[in-house]
Each structure stands twice: as C-alpha cells, then as structure tokens.
Amino acid sequence: MSRRWSQSRTTLSVSATVVDVSPFSTNGALVLAAAEDTDRERFFRQLMLYGGAVTLLAPLVLWLALVVPGL
C-alpha cells in the first residue's frame, strides 16, 4: 500500500508541475512577455495548445507508467 501511495503522489506532483507552460501560469506569462521577435498571438495559441495537451496527457501517461504496473 505504501508503494502505491508513493507512486500516486509522484504522479500528482509531476502532473501539477508540468502545467507551468500555460500562458496563465507565472512561468508561461514570463516566457510570453520575454519573447522577442515573435508573433505574440501565435505564440500565445501555441502555449495554450501545448499547455492543454500536457494537462490532459501527462497525468494519464504518468498514471499508466507509475501506478498501473504496481496494481
């Protein structure tokens, strides 16, 4: 039980961290503000798509890789 809890906690921690690429997060907003010589609207959309994909896929992939094998 302890190992499963540890794997679940790791999965949640990593999933919470990877969403920092969203333009609404502090890191994402800093990257967007510091971007030079780029189309900001296009860059914003790219960050939104990437952030959305990471938010949806990372928890699933991590859960499959870390939690499911221990069941």
C-alpha positions, -999 to 999 in steps of 0.1 A, spaced: 0 0 0 28 24 8 45 20 -26 12 26 -44 6 57 -24 41 70 -32 36 63 -69 2 81 -68 18 111 -50 46 113 -75 21 112 -104 1 140 -89 33 161 -82 47 158 -117 13 165 -132 9 196 -112 43 208 -122 40 203 -160 12 227 -164 36 256 -158 39 260 -196 4 275 -197 4 312 -205 -18 317 -175 8 304 -151 36 326 -138 63 308 -158 42 308 -190 34 345 -186 71 353 -182 80 333 -213 53 351 -233 64 385 -220 100 379 -227 95 366 -262 112 389 -287 107 390 -325 77 367 -325 40 370 -332 26 371 -297 -9 359 -307 5 329 -325 29 322 -296 0 325 -271 -20 300 -291 9 276 -292 14 278 -254 -23 273 -249 -23 242 -271 8 228 -256 -4 235 -220 -37 219 -227 -22 188 -242 3 185 -214 -25 190 -188 -46 162 -204 -19 137 -214 7 140 -186 -15 127 -158 -27 98 -179 8 88 -191 23 90 -156 -6 71 -141 -1 43 -167 36 43 -162 38 45 -124 6 33 -108 -9 7 -131 22 -17 -130 20 -18 -92 -16 -28 -91 
